[in-house]
Amino acid sequence: MDYLIHIAIYFTIFSITGMSLNLIVGYTGLFSITHASFYGIGAYTTALLLTRLGAGFLMSVALGVLATFVAALLAGAILSRFSGDYFAIVSLGFSTIVFAVLLNWQDLTRGGQGIFGVPRPSLFGCRPASNPDFLMLSTAFFGAVFLICRFIVNSSFGRVLKAIREDEEAVRIFGYNTAYYKLAVFVTGSMMAAVAGSLYASYIGYIDPSVSGVNESVFMFVIIILGGLGSLCGPLLGALFLILLPEGLRYLGLPVIVSAKIQEFIYGTALTALMLCRPQGLAGKYKP
């Protein structure tokens, strides 16, 4: 049972990252490669507040979201001026900057050593949350993010985002300030990613700069590409697949190195097959 709860917690955390990135990529068509940076900012802010200041968990999450809001607003103000390949390249540059700061600011982040001993949330100030307790907490955040994403997608704001994805120039001709819409969805999705990072830091109890690296951003991209772009359920399917695959390989009894190679092969084969047969992903509604 503990094992299943562990898998379920991972599913809620990675689904939040997938849903938030899907708002930016799947619904708006902005190929952001810096999503993991905001995931990392949320994780580090929460970890530092919990370990050094003894702040409460919810307060730490809120401040992590606030810090991410400021960072995403600054980055988004620049990124919203770009589209297509240029957007991806500039976002990659921002991701590199965040990773370098987390790696080299030794006094604050402990560099490559990372931050150990990040505590679990306390229940009524009495005891750390057990895995079942943490699952209920992460599920509550997951549900909140899902409802917010559904509201955005079904609103007039969401319809403008889809129009920007299809033809930004036409939307601009009709009098919409597309830079504002791109900035708004970029900041909103980044703040959601910070929530996932905060949950991850508290659940695992350890973080290092790799949580904000390009590899982590690529993993988030794979979630939404496999599951499907422009669909609320797509990121959930993608997260479930990417969590269950490595866990299923454990039961084959293969050496770790061999298992990792097989996992990479399956990832690559699945992505290639989807791009050839169903470019929009398992449940997607938008072909990139």
Phi and psi in degrees as a GROMACS rama.xvg file:
@    title "Ramachandran Plot"
@    xaxis  label "Phi"
@    yaxis  label "Psi"
@TYPE xy
-60.2409  -36.2441  ASP-2
-64.4142  -44.6902  TYR-3
-64.525  -37.4963  LEU-4
-64.6649  -40.8754  ILE-5
-59.3463  -44.1314  HIS-6
-63.8777  -41.1774  ILE-7
-65.1612  -37.4066  ALA-8
-64.6992  -45.8529  ILE-9
-58.1637  -40.9167  TYR-10
-61.0542  -44.456  PHE-11
-64.561  -40.503  THR-12
-67.2457  -48.5736  ILE-13
-72.9097  -26.1777  PHE-14
-67.6622  -36.8566  SER-15
-62.7282  -44.0832  ILE-16
-63.6569  -39.5321  THR-17
-65.9877  -46.0037  GLY-18
-62.6035  -41.3104  MET-19
-67.9037  -40.2356  SER-20
-69.8617  -32.5066  LEU-21
-64.5403  -32.1981  ASN-22
-60.0515  -40.6384  LEU-23
-78.9472  -46.4785  ILE-24
-88.9814  -53.7276  VAL-25
-71.0912  -38.6632  GLY-26
-97.2356  -24.4779  TYR-27
-111.749  -18.2355  THR-28
78.8255  22.9099  GLY-29
-98.968  115.723  LEU-30
-86.0518  80.9943  PHE-31
-85.5086  126.457  SER-32
-108.534  20.7233  ILE-33
-118.87  14.301  THR-34
-62.0868  -37.6649  HIS-35
-64.9866  -23.8076  ALA-36
-61.4443  -43.0026  SER-37
-75.8307  -31.6625  PHE-38
-58.2886  -44.4454  TYR-39
-69.5205  -38.2221  GLY-40
-62.6224  -43.3908  ILE-41
-62.5367  -42.7182  GLY-42
-64.5649  -45.9356  ALA-43
-68.8496  -40.5394  TYR-44
-61.3723  -46.4038  THR-45
-63.8801  -44.017  THR-46
-62.0242  -43.6276  ALA-47
-66.3907  -41.3951  LEU-48
-67.3593  -37.688  LEU-49
-73.0242  -39.2074  LEU-50
-86.5505  -34.6911  THR-51
-100.583  -31.0233  ARG-52
-110.465  -10.1639  LEU-53
65.881  28.8626  GLY-54
-70.1108  160.972  ALA-55
-70.9182  157.395  GLY-56
-63.4384  -50.3935  PHE-57
-62.8313  -38.1768  LEU-58
-63.9642  -39.6829  MET-59
-65.2345  -40.9365  SER-60
-63.6517  -44.283  VAL-61
-61.2205  -42.8973  ALA-62
-70.7479  -32.7569  LEU-63
-64.0359  -40.8594  GLY-64
-65.477  -39.5946  VAL-65
-64.1972  -44.3912  LEU-66
-61.6886  -39.3966  ALA-67
-67.8478  -36.9352  THR-68
-57.8689  -45.6026  PHE-69
-64.2259  -46.9326  VAL-70
-64.261  -42.9543  ALA-71
-68.5954  -33.788  ALA-72
-65.621  -42.7943  LEU-73
-66.3442  -45.9151  LEU-74
-68.2941  -41.8468  ALA-75
-66.7358  -30.641  GLY-76
-60.9009  -31.0638  ALA-77
-85.3755  -46.0244  ILE-78
-65.0871  -32.2811  LEU-79
-65.2893  -12.9719  SER-80
-83.9074  -7.31141  ARG-81
-115.177  163.317  PHE-82
-141.765  161.72  SER-83
59.6595  -134.028  GLY-84
-62.1028  -35.4  ASP-85
-65.5257  -38.2314  TYR-86
-60.8337  -45.3692  PHE-87
-62.8155  -42.4549  ALA-88
-66.4104  -44.7152  ILE-89
-66.9292  -38.0416  VAL-90
-65.6403  -34.4242  SER-91
-63.8391  -39.3508  LEU-92
-62.2642  -41.4757  GLY-93
-64.9055  -39.7712  PHE-94
-61.0522  -39.5774  SER-95
-64.3735  -39.2203  THR-96
-64.0863  -46.6472  ILE-97
-62.4237  -44.4592  VAL-98
-60.8186  -42.2602  PHE-99
-64.5356  -38.908  ALA-100
-64.7772  -46.3433  VAL-101
-65.3661  -32.1429  LEU-102
-78.4527  -33.8387  LEU-103
-104.771  -13.9245  ASN-104
-83.9697  73.9389  TRP-105
-58.7132  -42.6858  GLN-106
-62.6358  -31.0186  ASP-107
-96.3092  -48.3023  LEU-108
-102.02  -6.88843  THR-109
65.352  16.0579  ARG-110
55.9764  -138.174  GLY-111
-67.1988  -17.8701  GLY-112
-68.9679  -27.3483  GLN-113
77.2982  -177.217  GLY-114
-111.862  120.315  ILE-115
-97.0985  162.651  PHE-116
67.836  32.1467  GLY-117
-69.1203  120.91  VAL-118
-76.4155  155.704  PRO-119
-74.4655  159.969  ARG-120
-59.9639  145.818  PRO-121
-93.6085  140.709  SER-122
-94.5898  109.378  LEU-123
56.0491  27.6257  PHE-124
71.6986  12.2756  GLY-125
-102.186  -51.2725  CYS-126
-147.086  153.457  ARG-127
-64.0387  149.354  PRO-128
-66.98  133.129  ALA-129
-77.0777  174.549  SER-130
-59.0667  -45.0094  ASN-131
-60.7732  -38.5961  PRO-132
-63.8869  -43.1478  ASP-133
-66.5423  -35.0022  PHE-134
-61.4824  -42.4578  LEU-135
-63.5659  -39.3826  MET-136
-65.8211  -48.3797  LEU-137
-66.5417  -33.1743  SER-138
-66.8158  -36.888  THR-139
-63.0057  -44.0175  ALA-140
-65.3325  -41.3042  PHE-141
-59.2072  -45.892  PHE-142
-63.1098  -40.5404  GLY-143
-63.8236  -44.1262  ALA-144
-65.0519  -40.6987  VAL-145
-61.6138  -44.081  PHE-146
-66.3655  -38.9158  LEU-147
-64.5482  -44.1791  ILE-148
-62.6048  -42.215  CYS-149
-63.5033  -40.909  ARG-150
-62.5284  -45.0199  PHE-151
-62.7578  -46.1891  ILE-152
-63.275  -38.184  VAL-153
-88.6078  -1.43063  ASN-154
-89.2047  171.922  SER-155
-62.8036  -32.9047  SER-156
-60.4138  -43.2941  PHE-157
-65.3652  -34.8803  GLY-158
-66.8455  -35.3749  ARG-159
-66.68  -39.305  VAL-160
-59.4754  -43.5864  LEU-161
-64.9233  -37.0359  LYS-162
-65.9274  -38.3844  ALA-163
-62.6605  -39.9107  ILE-164
-60.396  -39.873  ARG-165
-79.6674  -42.5823  GLU-166
-162.399  91.782  ASP-167
-64.9386  -36.961  GLU-168
-63.5997  -40.1424  GLU-169
-64.4574  -40.349  ALA-170
-63.0913  -40.2134  VAL-171
-64.8644  -37.0802  ARG-172
-63.962  -33.7835  ILE-173
-79.0655  6.12502  PHE-174
98.2642  6.18756  GLY-175
-86.4886  139.453  TYR-176
-83.7969  90.5936  ASN-177
-64.8791  -30.6777  THR-178
-61.2552  -38.1377  ALA-179
-63.8146  -45.8029  TYR-180
-65.0299  -41.5049  TYR-181
-65.6682  -40.0882  LYS-182
-64.7088  -43.2786  LEU-183
-62.8491  -45.1734  ALA-184
-72.9942  -32.9129  VAL-185
-63.7784  -45.5392  PHE-186
-67.2575  -42.615  VAL-187
-61.9487  -47.7858  THR-188
-63.6527  -36.6065  GLY-189
-66.4036  -39.2349  SER-190
-64.8826  -36.9642  MET-191
-65.0007  -39.5965  MET-192
-62.0766  -35.1845  ALA-193
-63.6458  -36.1896  ALA-194
-61.4844  -45.011  VAL-195
-62.2457  -41.2584  ALA-196
-62.9834  -39.5251  GLY-197
-63.5064  -43.1455  SER-198
-63.5539  -42.7841  LEU-199
-62.2332  -45.4321  TYR-200
-61.1807  -43.2237  ALA-201
-72.5561  -33.9257  SER-202
-73.7472  -47.0757  TYR-203
-74.8784  -35.8175  ILE-204
85.3566  6.49791  GLY-205
-156.198  139.396  TYR-206
-140.585  153.615  ILE-207
-140.929  173.934  ASP-208
-58.3688  -18.4802  PRO-209
-61.8403  -20.9866  SER-210
-65.57  -18.0064  VAL-211
-110.616  10.0939  SER-212
-77.4387  170.627  GLY-213
-63.7078  -36.0567  VAL-214
-59.4737  -38.5491  ASN-215
-67.4825  -39.0955  GLU-216
-63.7128  -39.876  SER-217
-63.2895  -40.6582  VAL-218
-59.5489  -41.9855  PHE-219
-65.1565  -37.1824  MET-220
-63.2171  -41.6814  PHE-221
-62.1727  -36.9206  VAL-222
-56.4617  -49.5354  ILE-223
-79.2449  -27.7962  ILE-224
-72.3322  -43.1294  ILE-225
-65.1222  -47.6603  LEU-226
-70.3914  -38.9918  GLY-227
128.267  131.134  GLY-228
-82.5869  148.087  LEU-229
69.9606  28.8796  GLY-230
-139.559  137.433  SER-231
-69.142  -33.1311  LEU-232
-86.2834  -17.9073  CYS-233
-56.529  -51.9933  GLY-234
-60.0159  -29.4065  PRO-235
-68.1057  -42.5952  LEU-236
-66.2551  -41.5341  LEU-237
-63.3696  -44.2533  GLY-238
-63.2086  -41.3475  ALA-239
-63.3754  -43.1341  LEU-240
-63.3776  -45.6851  PHE-241
-73.6639  -19.3152  LEU-242
-85.8528  -41.9876  ILE-243
-75.2124  -29.9778  LEU-244
-59.0354  -56.1858  LEU-245
-64.6822  -31.6551  PRO-246
-67.9786  -37.3788  GLU-247
-66.8587  -34.7  GLY-248
-67.5998  -22.7728  LEU-249
-61.0103  -32.1791  ARG-250
-78.147  -7.35648  TYR-251
-80.1965  -13.0844  LEU-252
72.1169  22.5449  GLY-253
-83.0578  154.714  LEU-254
-58.4577  153.48  PRO-255
-58.3711  -43.2487  VAL-256
-63.1823  -43.9864  ILE-257
-64.8724  -43.7698  VAL-258
-60.547  -40.6562  SER-259
-64.6837  -40.1945  ALA-260
-65.8238  -41.2512  LYS-261
-63.4055  -39.8404  ILE-262
-61.0624  -45.4319  GLN-263
-63.374  -39.2932  GLU-264
-63.3725  -43.3974  PHE-265
-65.3999  -42.2833  ILE-266
-55.6404  -51.2287  TYR-267
-63.2736  -42.4165  GLY-268
-64.7224  -42.7258  THR-269
-63.7705  -43.4749  ALA-270
-65.3263  -42.9904  LEU-271
-63.3038  -44.3029  THR-272
-62.8482  -40.4606  ALA-273
-66.4814  -42.023  LEU-274
-63.5398  -31.7534  MET-275
-81.6362  -42.8165  LEU-276
-99.1488  -34.6754  CYS-277
-147.887  80.2747  ARG-278
-59.3107  -24.6282  PRO-279
-81.5319  1.10281  GLN-280
87.7378  -176.572  GLY-281
-62.8178  -43.3922  LEU-282
-128.208  19.7558  ALA-283
-78.6619  159.032  GLY-284
-120.921  4.14046  LYS-285
-132.157  126.586  TYR-286
-92.3506  117.892  LYS-287
